Amino acid sequence: MTIPTTPTGHPPGTGTGTPLVLLHAFPFSARMWSAQVERLAGPAGELARVFAPDQRGFGSAPLGDDEPSLDAVADDVARLLDTAGVDRAVVGGLSMGGYVAMAFARRHPDRLCGLLLADTKAGPDAEPARTNRERIAAAVLARDSVRLLVDERMAENLLGPAAGPDLVEDVRGMIAEASPRAVAWAQRAMAARGDSLEVLAGLSVPAAVIVGEADSVTPLAEARMLAEAMADAELTVIPAVGHLSSLEAPETFAAAVRALLRRIRG
């Protein structure tokens, strides 16, 4: 499904109800949320008004000239809400999208009515991870290609052992669509992020934490840490899926988000 955009390049939102922003993982585009947009807006759009924007440099979004920073992406989300006339929203994301959601919670806490964190973590990268991010950034820019990500079996590493060949191929295809400049910028932005546990501890809005049981990138221990940091968080562990839980188990993932929306609506 193609998500329509306004003349400003921002999606106007699909459906009506509680505003919900879904922020995609690295190195994907908003296309990874197609199944969730269809499920969460509901047949008559009564459940949520879903925004699934492309983040900087991915999909149809321009990269811009800012230095790599997840704060810049979080501010993009605030501008999206301004353009849509939305004061407060549930903001959530998977993996890198979760990092952006936490940056949004730090910079724009008054714009949150709920938080969704999926297959992500609050802590900063350790030095080996930062070094690896810079290795990838430099390599894709030097080669002007993201083939490295496919060659290093990124798709297979992000998915659980039970993922079927069609899904593996689809994920490989989405990775191959990424821009080398966007990949490098995002890697450096993620490497520069700080710790978000204190931010999460200061939130009072309802939150949902979702994790694939077989996620080896941000495992269950990280998800538990997120859930325990927040005052009103529920943890959902999806059996037998990996890091891309929304793609591997779209209906179970959507059910956890629906439960969060029901808590917010009271």
C-alpha positions in Angstrom: 0.0 0.0 0.0 1.2 3.5 -0.8 0.7 6.1 1.9 -0.5 9.3 0.4 1.2 12.6 1.2 0.1 16.2 1.5 1.8 19.0 -0.6 4.3 19.4 2.3 5.4 15.8 1.8 3.8 14.6 5.1 1.2 11.9 5.2 -2.2 13.3 6.3 -3.1 10.2 8.4 -5.3 7.2 7.6 -8.6 6.8 9.5 -10.0 8.7 12.4 -9.6 8.4 16.1 -6.6 8.6 18.4 -3.6 10.0 16.5 -0.9 7.4 16.2 2.6 8.0 14.7 4.5 4.9 13.6 8.2 5.4 13.0 10.0 2.8 10.9 13.2 0.8 11.6 16.6 1.2 10.0 17.1 1.0 7.0 13.5 0.7 5.9 10.8 3.2 4.8 7.2 3.7 5.9 6.4 0.8 3.6 7.2 -1.6 6.5 4.1 -0.3 8.3 1.6 -1.1 5.5 0.0 -4.0 7.3 -0.3 -2.0 10.5 -1.8 1.0 8.8 -4.5 -1.3 7.4 -5.2 -3.0 10.7 -5.0 -0.1 13.1 -7.1 2.4 11.2 -10.0 -0.1 11.3 -12.5 -0.7 8.5 -14.2 2.6 9.2 -11.2 4.4 10.6 -12.8 4.5 14.1 -9.8 3.2 16.0 -6.8 5.5 15.2 -5.7 8.1 12.8 -2.4 6.6 11.7 0.6 8.5 10.5 3.5 6.5 9.1 6.0 9.0 7.8 9.2 8.3 5.9 12.1 9.4 8.1 14.9 11.6 6.7 16.5 10.2 3.6 14.3 7.1 3.4 11.4 6.5 1.0 10.3 9.8 -0.4 11.6 12.0 2.5 14.5 14.4 1.7 17.7 14.0 3.9 18.3 17.7 4.4 21.5 19.3 5.5 21.4 18.8 9.3 24.2 17.0 11.1 23.2 13.4 12.0 20.9 13.5 15.0 17.8 11.7 16.1 16.7 14.9 17.7 16.3 16.4 14.2 14.1 13.5 13.3 12.0 13.9 16.5 11.5 17.5 15.6 10.3 16.4 12.1 7.6 14.4 13.9 6.5 17.5 15.8 6.3 19.4 12.5 4.2 16.6 11.0 1.8 16.9 13.9 1.7 20.7 13.5 0.9 20.3 9.8 -1.9 17.8 10.6 -3.3 20.1 13.3 -2.7 17.4 16.0 -1.8 18.6 19.5 -1.1 15.2 21.1 -0.5 11.7 19.7 0.6 8.2 20.5 4.2 8.1 19.2 5.8 4.8 18.6 8.5 3.1 16.6 10.4 -0.1 16.1 14.2 -0.3 16.5 15.5 3.0 15.2 12.0 4.3 15.2 11.9 3.6 18.9 15.0 5.7 19.4 13.3 8.5 17.6 10.1 8.1 19.7 12.3 8.3 22.9 14.0 11.5 21.5 10.5 12.9 20.9 9.5 12.1 24.4 12.5 14.0 25.7 12.0 17.0 23.4 8.2 17.2 23.2 6.7 15.4 26.2 3.6 17.6 26.1 2.8 16.3 22.7 2.5 12.7 23.9 -0.7 10.9 25.0 0.9 7.5 24.8 4.2 5.8 23.8 4.9 2.6 21.9 8.3 1.1 21.9 9.0 -2.1 19.9 12.2 -4.1 19.6 14.3 -1.2 20.8 16.4 -0.2 23.8 17.0 2.9 25.9 20.7 2.7 26.4 23.4 4.2 24.1 25.6 2.1 21.9 28.7 0.5 23.4 32.0 1.4 21.7 32.1 -1.7 19.5 28.6 -0.9 18.1 29.5 2.7 17.5 32.7 1.6 15.6 30.6 -0.8 13.5 28.1 1.9 12.7 30.9 4.2 11.4 32.4 1.2 9.4 29.1 0.7 7.7 28.5 4.5 7.1 31.9 4.9 5.5 31.6 1.8 3.4 28.2 2.6 1.9 29.3 6.1 1.1 32.6 5.0 -0.5 30.8 2.4 -2.6 27.7 4.5 -3.2 25.7 1.3 -2.6 24.0 -0.4 0.3 24.8 -3.8 -1.1 27.0 -4.3 2.0 23.9 -4.6 4.2 22.5 -7.4 2.0 25.9 -9.2 1.8 26.2 -9.1 5.6 22.9 -10.9 5.8 21.1 -8.0 7.6 17.7 -9.4 6.6 18.4 -12.8 8.1 19.8 -11.3 11.3 16.7 -9.1 11.8 14.2 -11.9 11.4 13.4 -14.9 13.6 14.3 -18.5 12.7 10.8 -19.3 11.6 10.5 -16.4 9.1 9.5 -17.7 5.7 11.5 -17.2 2.5 9.0 -14.8 1.0 9.3 -12.5 4.1 13.1 -12.7 4.0 13.1 -11.7 0.3 10.7 -8.8 1.0 12.9 -7.5 3.7 16.0 -7.8 1.5 14.1 -5.8 -1.1 13.3 -3.1 1.3 16.9 -2.9 2.5 18.1 -2.6 -1.1 15.8 0.4 -1.6 17.7 2.5 1.0 19.8 5.4 -0.1 23.5 5.2 0.9 23.5 8.7 2.2 20.5 8.1 4.4 22.0 4.8 5.7 25.3 6.7 6.6 23.4 9.6 8.2 21.2 7.3 10.2 24.0 5.1 11.4 25.9 8.2 12.7 22.7 9.6 14.3 22.1 6.4 16.1 25.7 6.2 17.2 25.5 9.6 18.8 22.3 9.0 20.8 22.4 9.1 24.6 20.6 7.2 27.4 16.8 7.6 27.5 16.0 5.7 30.8 15.6 8.9 32.8 13.3 10.3 30.2 11.1 7.2 30.3 11.1 7.3 34.1 9.6 10.8 34.0 6.6 9.9 31.7 3.2 9.3 33.1 1.3 8.5 29.8 0.3 4.9 29.0 3.0 2.9 27.2 3.3 -0.4 25.4 6.6 -2.3 25.0 6.6 -5.0 22.3 9.4 -7.4 21.6 10.0 -10.6 19.6 10.9 -13.5 21.8 13.7 -14.4 19.3 15.0 -10.8 18.9 18.8 -11.0 19.1 19.4 -7.3 18.3 17.4 -5.8 21.2 16.5 -8.8 23.3 13.9 -9.4 25.9 16.1 -8.1 28.7 16.2 -4.7 27.0 12.4 -4.7 26.6 11.9 -5.5 30.3 14.2 -2.6 31.2 12.0 -0.2 29.1 8.8 -1.5 30.7 10.2 -1.3 34.2 11.4 2.3 33.7 7.9 3.6 32.9 5.1 4.1 35.4 2.3 2.8 33.2 3.7 0.3 30.7 2.6 -3.1 29.5 5.0 -5.6 28.0 4.1 -7.9 25.2 6.4 -10.7 24.2 5.6 -12.2 20.8 6.7 -15.9 20.6 9.0 -17.2 17.9 9.7 -13.9 16.1 12.8 -11.7 15.8 13.6 -8.1 15.6 11.0 -7.1 13.0 8.0 -8.2 15.1 5.5 -6.0 13.3 6.4 -7.8 10.0 6.6 -11.3 11.3 3.5 -11.2 13.5 1.4 -8.3 12.2 -1.9 -9.3 13.8 -0.4 -10.0 17.3 1.6 -6.7 17.0 -1.6 -4.8 16.1 -3.5 -6.4 19.0 -1.0 -5.0 21.4 -1.3 -1.6 19.9 -5.1 -1.7 20.0 -4.8 -2.6 23.7 -2.7 0.5 24.3 -5.2 2.7 22.4 -8.1 1.3 24.5 -6.1 2.3 27.7 -5.7 5.8 26.4 -9.3 6.2 25.4 -10.2 5.0 28.9 
